[in-house]
Amino acid sequence: MVLWSIEWLVRTEGGEREVPAFSFLLVQPAAVWTQLLAIVDAVRTMGPDRWRDTTSHDSMHGVCAQLHEARDRHGQMLYRLYLRWQREHHRVVIVDGGAKPNSTTLPDSFYKDLAAFAATAELNPPPLATADDFARIALELLADP
């Protein structure tokens, strides 16, 4: 069994690098980010094609058909981590995150933007986060309590 690596997708705007999925997780309750990351870890250990629990992880449809989502629910809130499984590289790229009240939908523009951003994972080289990106985020958090 092959263990899939985990990477985080970076967005660069105006010379500034952002790790959208990590930024999303930082503002969520600990139970949310713990559960979402545990799901990603479990699926990557087993492999996305062998995972059967579609309540916690499943493929998306429509404009985001190339993506999957790790799913969690706390009360009436739904939390998602959007993922791109790159089978040829045996890696999962964590693209972004989102939260919404149960029984609501996000606008089509959200999914269109998500799909466009996720497609950048196919660039050569892909815009993946480095240790410096995470260190910068941590230092910014420490400087602005």
C-alpha positions as YAML, in Angstrom:
chain: A
units: angstrom
residues:
- id: 1
  name: MET
  ca: [0.00, 0.00, 0.00]
- id: 2
  name: VAL
  ca: [1.34, 3.43, -0.98]
- id: 3
  name: LEU
  ca: [1.04, 6.30, 1.47]
- id: 4
  name: TRP
  ca: [-0.02, 9.45, -0.32]
- id: 5
  name: SER
  ca: [1.83, 12.68, 0.47]
- id: 6
  name: ILE
  ca: [0.00, 15.84, 1.51]
- id: 7
  name: GLU
  ca: [0.61, 19.24, -0.07]
- id: 8
  name: TRP
  ca: [-1.12, 22.59, 0.36]
- id: 9
  name: LEU
  ca: [-1.96, 24.81, -2.60]
- id: 10
  name: VAL
  ca: [-0.73, 28.41, -2.56]
- id: 11
  name: ARG
  ca: [-2.44, 31.44, -4.08]
- id: 12
  name: THR
  ca: [-0.24, 34.40, -5.00]
- id: 13
  name: GLU
  ca: [-1.84, 37.80, -5.45]
- id: 14
  name: GLY
  ca: [0.04, 41.07, -5.59]
- id: 15
  name: GLY
  ca: [3.26, 39.30, -4.63]
- id: 16
  name: GLU
  ca: [1.70, 37.95, -1.41]
- id: 17
  name: ARG
  ca: [1.49, 34.19, -0.86]
- id: 18
  name: GLU
  ca: [-1.53, 32.72, 0.89]
- id: 19
  name: VAL
  ca: [-2.37, 29.14, 1.86]
- id: 20
  name: PRO
  ca: [-6.20, 29.36, 1.72]
- id: 21
  name: ALA
  ca: [-6.99, 25.96, 3.26]
- id: 22
  name: PHE
  ca: [-4.61, 26.56, 6.16]
- id: 23
  name: SER
  ca: [-6.02, 30.05, 6.73]
- id: 24
  name: PHE
  ca: [-9.52, 28.54, 6.75]
- id: 25
  name: LEU
  ca: [-8.56, 25.90, 9.33]
- id: 26
  name: LEU
  ca: [-6.87, 28.43, 11.63]
- id: 27
  name: VAL
  ca: [-10.17, 30.20, 12.34]
- id: 28
  name: GLN
  ca: [-12.22, 27.04, 12.93]
- id: 29
  name: PRO
  ca: [-12.86, 25.37, 16.29]
- id: 30
  name: ALA
  ca: [-10.25, 22.75, 17.19]
- id: 31
  name: ALA
  ca: [-12.79, 19.93, 16.83]
- id: 32
  name: VAL
  ca: [-13.41, 20.95, 13.21]
- id: 33
  name: TRP
  ca: [-9.82, 21.13, 12.00]
- id: 34
  name: THR
  ca: [-8.89, 18.03, 13.98]
- id: 35
  name: GLN
  ca: [-11.69, 16.01, 12.36]
- id: 36
  name: LEU
  ca: [-11.11, 17.31, 8.81]
- id: 37
  name: LEU
  ca: [-7.39, 16.61, 8.94]
- id: 38
  name: ALA
  ca: [-8.04, 13.17, 10.47]
- id: 39
  name: ILE
  ca: [-10.32, 12.36, 7.53]
- id: 40
  name: VAL
  ca: [-7.67, 13.45, 5.01]
- id: 41
  name: ASP
  ca: [-5.06, 11.37, 6.83]
- id: 42
  name: ALA
  ca: [-7.29, 8.29, 6.93]
- id: 43
  name: VAL
  ca: [-8.18, 8.54, 3.24]
- id: 44
  name: ARG
  ca: [-4.56, 9.06, 2.17]
- id: 45
  name: THR
  ca: [-3.51, 6.05, 4.26]
- id: 46
  name: MET
  ca: [-6.11, 3.83, 2.60]
- id: 47
  name: GLY
  ca: [-6.11, 5.54, -0.81]
- id: 48
  name: PRO
  ca: [-8.94, 7.63, -2.24]
- id: 49
  name: ASP
  ca: [-10.17, 4.88, -4.56]
- id: 50
  name: ARG
  ca: [-10.58, 2.44, -1.67]
- id: 51
  name: TRP
  ca: [-12.40, 4.82, 0.69]
- id: 52
  name: ARG
  ca: [-16.08, 3.88, 1.07]
- id: 53
  name: ASP
  ca: [-17.46, 6.30, 3.69]
- id: 54
  name: THR
  ca: [-19.06, 8.97, 1.50]
- id: 55
  name: THR
  ca: [-20.39, 10.77, 4.55]
- id: 56
  name: SER
  ca: [-16.87, 11.90, 5.50]
- id: 57
  name: HIS
  ca: [-15.17, 12.06, 2.07]
- id: 58
  name: ASP
  ca: [-16.58, 12.03, -1.43]
- id: 59
  name: SER
  ca: [-16.08, 13.32, -4.94]
- id: 60
  name: MET
  ca: [-17.66, 16.56, -6.06]
- id: 61
  name: HIS
  ca: [-19.71, 17.15, -9.20]
- id: 62
  name: GLY
  ca: [-20.24, 19.72, -11.92]
- id: 63
  name: VAL
  ca: [-17.52, 22.32, -12.38]
- id: 64
  name: CYS
  ca: [-15.64, 20.79, -9.40]
- id: 65
  name: ALA
  ca: [-15.78, 17.19, -10.68]
- id: 66
  name: GLN
  ca: [-11.98, 16.90, -10.38]
- id: 67
  name: LEU
  ca: [-12.17, 17.60, -6.63]
- id: 68
  name: HIS
  ca: [-13.15, 15.72, -3.49]
- id: 69
  name: GLU
  ca: [-14.23, 17.06, -0.14]
- id: 70
  name: ALA
  ca: [-13.51, 15.98, 3.42]
- id: 71
  name: ARG
  ca: [-16.74, 16.62, 5.34]
- id: 72
  name: ASP
  ca: [-17.57, 17.41, 8.92]
- id: 73
  name: ARG
  ca: [-20.69, 18.66, 10.67]
- id: 74
  name: HIS
  ca: [-21.00, 20.34, 14.05]
- id: 75
  name: GLY
  ca: [-24.52, 21.30, 15.04]
- id: 76
  name: GLN
  ca: [-26.10, 23.02, 12.06]
- id: 77
  name: MET
  ca: [-22.78, 23.96, 10.42]
- id: 78
  name: LEU
  ca: [-21.12, 22.01, 7.63]
- id: 79
  name: TYR
  ca: [-17.35, 22.23, 7.20]
- id: 80
  name: ARG
  ca: [-15.41, 21.17, 4.13]
- id: 81
  name: LEU
  ca: [-11.81, 20.78, 3.00]
- id: 82
  name: TYR
  ca: [-11.55, 20.71, -0.78]
- id: 83
  name: LEU
  ca: [-8.98, 18.26, -2.11]
- id: 84
  name: ARG
  ca: [-7.38, 17.32, -5.39]
- id: 85
  name: TRP
  ca: [-6.06, 13.75, -5.50]
- id: 86
  name: GLN
  ca: [-3.16, 13.57, -7.94]
- id: 87
  name: ARG
  ca: [-2.95, 9.87, -8.59]
- id: 88
  name: GLU
  ca: [0.10, 10.08, -10.85]
- id: 89
  name: HIS
  ca: [2.09, 11.71, -8.02]
- id: 90
  name: HIS
  ca: [0.44, 9.81, -5.14]
- id: 91
  name: ARG
  ca: [-0.37, 13.06, -3.40]
- id: 92
  name: VAL
  ca: [-3.38, 14.92, -2.14]
- id: 93
  name: VAL
  ca: [-3.36, 18.66, -2.60]
- id: 94
  name: ILE
  ca: [-5.40, 20.50, 0.00]
- id: 95
  name: VAL
  ca: [-6.93, 23.35, -1.98]
- id: 96
  name: ASP
  ca: [-9.24, 25.36, 0.27]
- id: 97
  name: GLY
  ca: [-11.91, 25.11, 2.94]
- id: 98
  name: GLY
  ca: [-15.43, 26.30, 3.46]
- id: 99
  name: ALA
  ca: [-18.24, 26.39, 5.98]
- id: 100
  name: LYS
  ca: [-21.96, 26.93, 5.57]
- id: 101
  name: PRO
  ca: [-25.16, 26.38, 7.50]
- id: 102
  name: ASN
  ca: [-26.84, 23.04, 6.90]
- id: 103
  name: SER
  ca: [-29.46, 23.00, 4.10]
- id: 104
  name: THR
  ca: [-27.94, 25.99, 2.32]
- id: 105
  name: THR
  ca: [-25.95, 26.24, -0.87]
- id: 106
  name: LEU
  ca: [-22.93, 28.29, -1.80]
- id: 107
  name: PRO
  ca: [-23.17, 30.42, -4.94]
- id: 108
  name: ASP
  ca: [-22.11, 28.92, -8.27]
- id: 109
  name: SER
  ca: [-19.36, 31.56, -8.44]
- id: 110
  name: PHE
  ca: [-17.74, 30.03, -5.33]
- id: 111
  name: TYR
  ca: [-17.43, 26.66, -7.04]
- id: 112
  name: LYS
  ca: [-16.25, 28.20, -10.31]
- id: 113
  name: ASP
  ca: [-13.48, 30.09, -8.45]
- id: 114
  name: LEU
  ca: [-12.61, 26.97, -6.45]
- id: 115
  name: ALA
  ca: [-12.25, 24.88, -9.62]
- id: 116
  name: ALA
  ca: [-10.08, 27.52, -11.28]
- id: 117
  name: PHE
  ca: [-7.79, 27.74, -8.25]
- id: 118
  name: ALA
  ca: [-7.61, 23.93, -7.91]
- id: 119
  name: ALA
  ca: [-6.56, 23.67, -11.57]
- id: 120
  name: THR
  ca: [-3.34, 25.52, -10.71]
- id: 121
  name: ALA
  ca: [-2.22, 22.33, -8.94]
- id: 122
  name: GLU
  ca: [-1.57, 20.94, -12.44]
- id: 123
  name: LEU
  ca: [0.95, 23.65, -13.36]
- id: 124
  name: ASN
  ca: [4.58, 22.65, -13.73]
- id: 125
  name: PRO
  ca: [5.75, 23.29, -11.10]
- id: 126
  name: PRO
  ca: [2.56, 23.47, -9.04]
- id: 127
  name: PRO
  ca: [2.24, 26.36, -6.57]
- id: 128
  name: LEU
  ca: [2.59, 24.32, -3.38]
- id: 129
  name: ALA
  ca: [3.25, 25.68, 0.10]
- id: 130
  name: THR
  ca: [6.71, 25.60, 1.61]
- id: 131
  name: ALA
  ca: [7.81, 25.59, 5.22]
- id: 132
  name: ASP
  ca: [8.43, 29.33, 4.85]
- id: 133
  name: ASP
  ca: [4.74, 29.90, 4.06]
- id: 134
  name: PHE
  ca: [3.66, 28.21, 7.28]
- id: 135
  name: ALA
  ca: [6.37, 29.94, 9.32]
- id: 136
  name: ARG
  ca: [5.25, 33.33, 8.00]
- id: 137
  name: ILE
  ca: [1.63, 32.60, 8.93]
- id: 138
  name: ALA
  ca: [2.67, 31.50, 12.43]
- id: 139
  name: LEU
  ca: [4.81, 34.59, 12.94]
- id: 140
  name: GLU
  ca: [1.97, 36.84, 11.79]
- id: 141
  name: LEU
  ca: [-0.34, 35.17, 14.31]
- id: 142
  name: LEU
  ca: [2.18, 35.67, 17.11]
- id: 143
  name: ALA
  ca: [2.65, 39.34, 16.18]
- id: 144
  name: ASP
  ca: [-1.12, 40.01, 16.10]
- id: 145
  name: PRO
  ca: [-2.70, 38.25, 19.10]
...
